[in-house]
């Protein structure tokens, strides 16, 4: 269709709307980006999937946390809104404080502190060692972190059973997984989390400016002084990010704990995500389990906001130092 | 190479040997569980101990029996469908979010972090409830769930990469009257290919290794993937360690192969989560 076929003035209107004159209404000017309809079309598969299968279940989980619905049983179909009834159940439940303590020990011990410190130490040591060995260590930790959780659970279960490698190292006749279950899950969790932390620390260490170390050497600073006064302070933002990332990942690492110990023996490793799962699928109390889930969502939210704040702080510090 | 130079060349050499020795010891301890796996898989009388194997390939023969073999094939189907779905859905969305002027980066990062931090047990209960009522407790719906779990991070990975592509190239294409589909196909996809592959690999690794989603959402034993098979063997009264080790090696092989062939992607942090940097 040529411009001559349009009514007068249509050309100006067309340009104002982003269409070039003389074209069918579909083309837009190069500086206008794509048509909102195209954008919506491109976004739709992801949006539909995420809304239906991620946001909706989370919303549903939040809602049924305030009901007394069961998986099977009298309240599976005839359930009702019970308000904060599950909150009272949670406060009266003697397993919950125990579970919270276990969760704190597990998450902070093997994640926030354990994996972070271990990864930092390894990353620093790798920079002082020869390339091939550093590569081997890094590769091993990366493989350990991408290995399927079932495989990790299998090798750790075997190694910490009676006569297993690690049980043997701990002392002949020790059965680590039965007598020291928290230690076992903490070690397994740290083992499988090292890879991510090492990659992040490796990158941060590579980005340290070399000139300040030269200046320090000229000033006669020892290696230890250089480390304590230069490296550590400069790494602080990365350490904070890694620590909080390890915290979040450890909190969500249900599968490994579940496969290794199932929360046992006798609830000795019943961290909150595992306990909530049992409440829902073993005791069939879907409503109460969902309420525990809501509590966990709040905990993760708090952690994530902490990470975001730490990273923002890190950026501000870096821009000040620059 | 090192940004932390020692005070003298001789001292650097000596400390290098010291660190090497220490790291080798650490390497041995870290690798011990995996070493057991490899040895037990080839051991005719495998137990939990770390010992020299009486060599045999019998364990692998048993690991490839029809039942367990079907588990591996189910895993392949599950992970492939999940990965293709996740990447195909996430890429166009990543493109739109990368090019729209709305400042979403901080919020997107926080959201992605949050979604990956919520324990899977929180999501699985309501999904199971709904799927049970809709009679969707089978392999393909489970694959869709796995895809959805990967979309946020894949989207974030690809969005970051697309943002790094200069707009001029796309603008040039549009000036030549290219439609969005052409711009995507001829300009964006070729340039963003490494990140698309990294995102797909990330998705595949996650979908392949996921245990709880198939456990809960797939009720038909014939459709259950590798992890469930291993879990079943782990729970037997008399655990056949040789066979289970062999099967685990076969099951973990794709992951290790990905690492070997794309190790640069892992080291650079793209797949592990290097997008989560300040």
Interface residues (C-beta under 8 A of the other chain):
Chain A: X26 X27 X30 X31 X33 X34 X35 X38 X39 X42 X43 X45 X46 X47 X49 X50 X52 X53 X54 X57 X58 X60 X61 X64 X71 X122 X124 X125 X126 X127 X128 X129 X130 X131 X133 X134 X136 X137 X138 X139 X140 X141 X142 X143 X144 X145 X146 X147 X148 X149 X150 X151 X153 X154 X155 X156 X157 X158 X159 X161 X162 X163 X164 X165 X166 X168 X191 X194 X195 X196 X199 X200 X202 X203 X205 X206 X208 X209 X210 X213 X214 X217 X222 X223 X226 X227 X231 X237 X238 X241 X245 X248 X249 X251 X252 X254 X255 X258 X259 X273 X274 X276 X277 X280 X281 X286 X289 X290 X293 X296 X297 X300 X301 X303 X304 X305 X307 X308 X311 X312 X314 X315 X318
Chain B: X1 X2 X3 X4 X5 X6 X7 X15 X16 X19 X20 X22 X23 X24 X26 X27 X30 X31 X32 X33 X34 X35 X36 X37 X40 X47 X48 X49 X50 X85 X88 X89 X90 X92 X93 X95 X96 X97 X99 X100 X106 X109 X110 X113 X114 X115 X116 X117 X118 X119 X120 X121 X122 X123 X124 X125 X126 X127 X129 X130 X144 X145 X147 X148 X149 X151 X152 X155 X171 X174 X175 X177 X179 X180 X205 X208 X209 X210 X211 X212 X216 X226 X227 X230 X231 X234 X241 X244 X245 X248 X251 X252 X255 X256 X258 X259 X263 X266 X267 X268 X269 X271 X272 X273 X274 X276 X277 X278
